[in-house]
Amino acid sequence: MRTQVAIIGAGPSGLLLGQLLTRHGIDNIILENRSADYVLGRIRAGVIEQSAADVFDEAGVGARMRKEGLLHDGTQICFDGRRHRIDFRALAGKPVIVYGQTEITRDLMEARAASGATTVYEALDASLHDFSGDKPRVRYRKNDQDFEIECDFIAGCDGFHGVSRQSFPAGAIRNFERVYPFGWLGLLSDTPPVSEELIYIHHERGFALCSMRSHTRSRYYLQCSLADGVEDWSDDRFWEELKRRLDDEARAKLVTGRSIEKSIAPLRSFVAEPLRHDRLFLAGDAAHIVPPTGAKGLNLAASDVHYLSEGLIEFYRKGSPAGLDRYSERALARIWKAERFSWWMTTLLHKLPDASDFDRKLQHTELEYLVSSEAAQKSMAENYVGLPY
């Protein structure tokens, strides 16, 4: 097989890149080692920056998001049993959109199917070859047969554990990482949200987050130990612990119900750089991971794809490699700012196991400063709604 761009991974970053390239007449093939049902079944966050929403519009997949997504003009920070509102529209001039990543993935899958572009699901044992030369190749196996794709470029959009980053030559890439000593226990339920806006909660028992996917579907999170398993948390135990961490008003409004999904996610900050080795590029979770506290994971994937697609379009339209040559530098500049913000939100709001009394006093003072200073709130709002591309 022959294509212009081989894309590894059919998550949101790979699908979005494929859709943008297809709309500009650039041939591409997506390889995914999982099934389509598995990809669509993954539960992820759903806070969309306006800049990311614009990229989805450019890709032709934004209509349902604009129609069904929930516009949020602010968010709420709760500590000492009191809530404080951060007004995004007043402080940063724009809202965010709450729309589940599962729905973004569904929209992208449907658009790709309608375009007729090729996606190979359950493509096993992918390996990347000759990307330091001008004829890169990707090999994979499906239905006990071996296949090879010749291409001009390879885009590694296959996540943290994927083959793309691991294919960089020894010494060609540097990894920066911080692993946090706690996880997030998430529960999804068909119950009305406790609030019209997200509530981020700092509590002596640990962090909590009240979120939603729609007016009738809620997503709640609790800080938990990494030693915990999902089986340790019955629905009843989850709801009782959440109630302990809520303020009085939220506790009175909370509607509990049977969970339809429950999972525990570890938290880490991770960046690989550079994001390019000759004709192999990294984007999305293959390049970076952020703790979910700042709602930046999907949004960073969208900005990576924006920069990478611009570079590829410029190469095929004008024969210029300038955009591709600047891709890593441009993407990393925005990535590190989002990493900083996500780290700040995480350390501000969680119970830190190794914190001293001094550390806890500073953490509380930081919260007090945030809710009492317009300048501090403006900084948070500017970062939360998304820095410009």
C-alpha positions in Angstrom: 0.0 0.0 0.0 1.1 3.6 -0.6 -0.1 6.8 1.1 1.2 10.2 1.9 0.8 10.2 5.7 0.5 7.0 7.8 -1.2 7.8 11.1 -0.6 5.5 14.0 -3.6 5.5 16.4 -7.3 6.1 16.0 -8.0 8.1 19.1 -9.1 11.7 18.9 -5.7 13.1 17.8 -5.2 10.5 15.0 -8.8 10.8 13.8 -8.7 14.6 13.9 -5.4 14.7 12.0 -6.8 12.3 9.4 -9.9 14.3 8.9 -8.1 17.6 8.5 -5.7 16.1 5.9 -8.5 14.4 4.0 -10.4 17.7 3.7 -7.3 19.2 2.1 -6.8 16.3 -0.3 -3.9 14.7 1.5 -4.1 10.9 1.4 -3.7 9.2 4.7 -4.2 5.8 6.3 -4.9 5.3 10.1 -3.8 2.2 11.9 -5.3 1.2 15.2 -4.4 -1.9 17.2 -7.7 -2.0 19.0 -11.2 -2.5 17.7 -13.5 0.4 16.8 -15.8 -0.5 19.7 -13.0 -0.5 22.2 -11.8 3.0 21.0 -15.3 4.4 21.2 -15.9 2.8 24.6 -13.1 4.6 26.4 -14.4 7.1 28.9 -12.4 10.4 29.0 -12.9 14.0 30.0 -15.0 16.5 28.1 -14.0 20.1 28.7 -13.3 21.8 25.3 -11.5 25.0 24.8 -12.8 27.4 22.2 -9.6 27.1 20.2 -10.0 23.3 20.2 -13.7 23.7 19.2 -12.6 25.8 16.3 -10.3 23.0 15.1 -13.2 20.5 15.3 -15.2 23.0 13.2 -12.4 23.2 10.7 -12.4 19.4 10.5 -16.2 19.4 9.8 -17.1 17.6 13.0 -18.2 20.5 15.3 -22.0 20.7 14.5 -23.2 18.3 17.1 -20.8 19.6 19.7 -22.1 23.2 19.1 -25.7 21.9 19.3 -25.5 19.5 22.3 -22.4 20.8 24.2 -23.0 22.7 27.4 -21.5 26.2 27.5 -19.9 27.0 30.8 -19.1 30.6 31.7 -17.2 29.7 34.8 -16.3 27.1 37.4 -16.4 26.8 41.1 -13.6 26.2 43.7 -14.7 24.8 47.1 -12.6 24.7 50.2 -13.4 25.1 53.9 -17.0 24.1 53.0 -17.5 27.3 50.9 -17.7 27.7 47.1 -16.2 30.5 45.1 -16.9 31.1 41.4 -14.3 31.9 38.8 -16.1 33.8 36.0 -14.5 32.8 32.7 -16.5 35.1 30.4 -15.9 38.2 32.6 -12.2 37.4 33.2 -11.1 35.8 30.0 -13.8 36.8 27.5 -15.0 33.3 26.6 -16.5 30.1 28.0 -15.6 26.4 27.6 -17.8 23.7 26.2 -18.6 20.5 28.1 -18.9 17.7 25.6 -17.6 14.2 26.2 -14.5 12.9 24.5 -16.5 9.8 23.6 -18.8 12.0 21.6 -15.9 13.8 19.9 -14.5 10.3 18.9 -17.9 9.2 17.6 -18.3 12.4 15.5 -14.8 11.9 14.0 -15.4 8.2 13.3 -18.6 9.0 11.5 -16.9 11.8 9.4 -14.1 9.5 8.4 -16.4 6.7 7.4 -18.4 9.2 5.3 -15.2 10.5 3.6 -14.2 7.0 2.5 -10.7 7.3 4.0 -9.1 4.1 5.2 -8.9 3.1 8.9 -7.5 -0.3 9.7 -8.7 -1.5 13.2 -7.0 -4.4 15.0 -3.8 -3.8 13.1 -1.4 -5.7 15.3 2.4 -5.5 15.9 2.9 -2.2 14.1 6.5 -1.3 13.5 8.0 1.8 12.0 10.9 1.7 9.5 13.2 4.0 7.5 11.7 7.3 8.8 15.2 8.8 8.8 15.2 8.5 5.0 12.8 9.7 2.4 10.8 6.4 2.1 9.3 5.6 5.6 7.4 2.3 5.9 4.9 0.9 8.5 4.4 -2.8 8.9 1.6 -4.5 10.7 -0.3 -7.8 10.9 -4.1 -8.4 10.5 -6.0 -11.6 10.2 -2.7 -13.5 10.3 -1.4 -11.7 7.2 1.5 -9.2 7.1 1.1 -5.8 5.4 3.3 -2.9 4.6 2.5 0.8 4.0 4.9 3.1 2.1 4.5 6.8 3.0 6.1 10.2 3.0 5.5 10.9 6.8 4.5 9.0 9.9 2.3 10.7 12.6 2.5 8.9 15.9 -0.8 9.5 17.6 -0.9 6.2 19.5 -0.8 7.3 23.1 1.6 7.0 26.0 2.2 3.2 25.6 2.3 3.2 21.8 5.0 2.2 19.4 5.7 5.6 17.9 7.7 7.2 20.7 9.4 4.0 21.5 10.7 3.9 17.8 12.8 7.0 18.2 16.5 6.1 18.1 18.3 5.8 21.5 19.4 9.3 22.6 17.1 11.1 20.1 14.4 11.9 22.6 14.3 13.1 26.2 11.5 12.4 28.6 10.4 14.6 31.5 8.0 13.1 34.0 6.4 13.5 37.4 4.2 10.7 38.8 1.7 11.8 41.5 1.2 9.6 44.6 -2.6 9.3 44.2 -5.2 8.5 41.7 -8.7 9.5 40.6 -11.6 7.2 41.2 -14.3 8.2 38.6 -17.9 7.2 38.6 -20.4 7.9 35.7 -24.1 7.8 36.4 -27.4 8.7 34.7 -28.2 11.2 37.4 -28.7 15.0 37.1 -25.5 17.0 37.9 -25.3 18.6 41.3 -24.4 21.9 39.8 -24.7 23.7 36.5 -20.9 24.2 36.6 -18.0 22.0 37.5 -17.0 22.1 41.2 -13.4 21.5 42.2 -13.1 20.6 45.8 -10.2 20.8 48.2 -10.9 18.8 51.3 -9.0 17.3 54.2 -10.1 13.9 53.1 -8.9 14.4 49.6 -9.8 16.1 46.3 -13.2 15.7 44.6 -14.7 16.9 41.4 -18.3 17.2 40.4 -18.6 17.2 36.6 -21.2 16.2 34.0 -21.6 15.0 30.4 -25.2 16.3 29.9 -28.1 17.6 31.9 -29.0 14.0 32.8 -25.5 12.3 33.1 -23.0 13.1 35.8 -19.3 12.3 36.2 -17.8 12.4 39.7 -14.2 11.9 40.9 -12.6 11.2 44.2 -8.9 11.3 45.1 -8.0 7.8 46.1 -4.9 5.7 47.0 -3.1 4.0 44.2 -3.3 0.8 46.2 -7.1 0.9 45.8 -8.9 -1.2 43.2 -12.3 -0.5 41.7 -13.6 -3.6 43.5 -12.8 -1.8 46.8 -15.4 0.9 46.0 -19.0 -0.1 45.9 -21.4 2.5 44.6 -22.7 3.1 48.2 -19.1 3.6 49.5 -18.4 6.1 46.6 -21.5 8.2 47.3 -21.0 8.3 51.0 -17.4 9.4 50.6 -18.4 12.1 48.0 -21.0 13.4 50.4 -18.3 13.9 53.1 -16.3 16.1 50.7 -19.2 18.2 49.4 -20.4 21.5 50.8 -23.8 21.6 52.5 -25.7 22.9 49.4 -24.2 20.4 47.0 -24.7 17.6 49.5 -28.4 18.4 49.7 -28.8 18.5 45.9 -26.8 15.3 45.2 -28.8 12.6 43.4 -27.2 9.2 43.7 -27.8 6.2 41.4 -26.2 3.1 40.0 -22.9 3.6 38.3 -22.7 2.8 34.6 -18.8 3.1 34.6 -16.2 3.2 37.3 -12.5 3.3 37.0 -9.3 4.5 38.7 -6.7 6.5 36.8 -3.2 7.3 38.0 -2.0 10.9 37.6 1.2 11.9 35.9 2.8 14.9 34.1 4.9 13.8 31.1 6.6 15.5 28.1 8.8 14.0 25.4 10.9 16.3 23.4 11.6 16.9 20.6 8.3 15.8 18.9 10.0 15.0 15.6 12.7 12.7 14.3 13.2 13.3 10.6 9.9 12.0 9.1 8.3 10.7 12.3 6.2 13.1 14.3 4.5 12.7 17.7 1.1 14.2 18.7 -1.4 13.9 21.6 -0.7 11.4 24.4 2.2 9.9 22.5 4.0 13.2 23.2 2.7 14.3 26.6 0.4 13.5 29.5 -1.2 16.0 31.9 -3.1 15.3 35.1 -6.8 15.7 34.4 -7.2 18.5 37.0 -6.6 21.2 34.4 -8.8 19.6 31.6 -6.0 19.9 29.1 -5.4 16.4 27.6 -7.8 16.5 24.7 -7.2 20.2 24.2 -3.4 19.7 23.9 -4.0 16.9 21.4 -6.1 19.4 19.3 -3.4 22.0 19.3 -0.7 19.5 18.4 -2.9 18.4 15.4 -3.5 22.0 14.5 0.3 22.7 14.2 1.1 19.4 12.5 -1.7 19.6 10.0 -0.7 23.1 9.1 2.9 22.0 8.4 1.7 19.0 6.3 -0.7 21.1 4.3 2.0 23.7 3.7 4.4 21.0 2.5 2.0 19.4 0.0 0.5 22.7 -1.2 3.7 24.8 -1.4 6.5 22.3 -1.2 7.7 24.2 1.9 9.0 22.2 4.9 9.0 25.4 7.1 5.8 24.4 9.1 7.1 20.9 9.7 10.5 22.2 10.8 8.8 24.4 13.4 6.2 21.9 14.6 8.1 20.6 17.6 9.1 24.0 18.8 5.6 25.5 18.4 3.7 22.6 20.0 6.1 22.3 22.9 5.8 26.0 23.8 2.1 25.5 24.3 2.4 22.0 25.9 4.7 23.3 28.7 2.3 26.1 29.6 -0.5 23.6 29.9 1.7 21.3 31.9 2.5 24.1 34.3 -1.2 25.0 34.7 -2.2 21.3 35.2 0.6 20.8 37.8 -0.5 24.0 39.6 -4.2 22.9 39.7 -3.2 19.5 40.9 -0.9 20.6 43.7 -3.4 23.4 44.7 -6.4 21.1 45.1 -5.3 17.7 46.2 -4.3 16.3 49.6 -0.6 15.9 49.2 0.6 12.8 51.2 4.1 14.1 52.0 3.1 17.7 52.7 4.4 19.2 55.9 2.4 21.6 58.1 4.2 24.4 56.4 3.2 23.1 53.0 -0.4 22.8 54.0 -0.5 26.4 55.3 0.9 27.6 52.0 -1.6 25.5 50.0 -4.5 27.0 52.0 -3.0 30.5 51.6 -2.8 30.0 47.8 -6.5 29.1 47.8 -7.4 32.1 49.8 -5.3 34.3 47.5 -7.0 32.9 44.4 -10.5 33.6 45.5 -9.6 37.1 46.9 -7.5 38.4 43.9 -9.0 39.3 40.6 -5.5 39.1 39.1 -5.1 35.5 40.3 -8.6 34.6 39.1 -7.8 36.1 35.7 -4.7 34.1 35.3 -6.6 30.9 36.2 -9.4 31.8 33.8 -7.0 32.6 30.9 -5.3 29.3 31.3 -8.5 27.2 31.8 -10.3 28.5 28.7 -7.1 28.0 26.7 -4.1 30.0 25.7 -4.1 31.1 22.0 -2.5 29.0 19.3 
